[in-house]
């Protein structure tokens, strides 16, 4: 369970290296959190720029 309530999420992964880089909200169990459905979260420290530099 996340701090904002129950959600169903799926992992997002890099097709190049297979690392998990974030998640997608599939469904929210509370009405106040329904706006998150279909949205993606990328963890910046897991994503590199095209030149290999960090985004953070």
Beta strands, then each sheet from edge to edge (+ up, - down):
strand 1: 7-13
strand 2: 20-28
strand 3: 40-42
sheet 1: 1+ 2- 3+
end
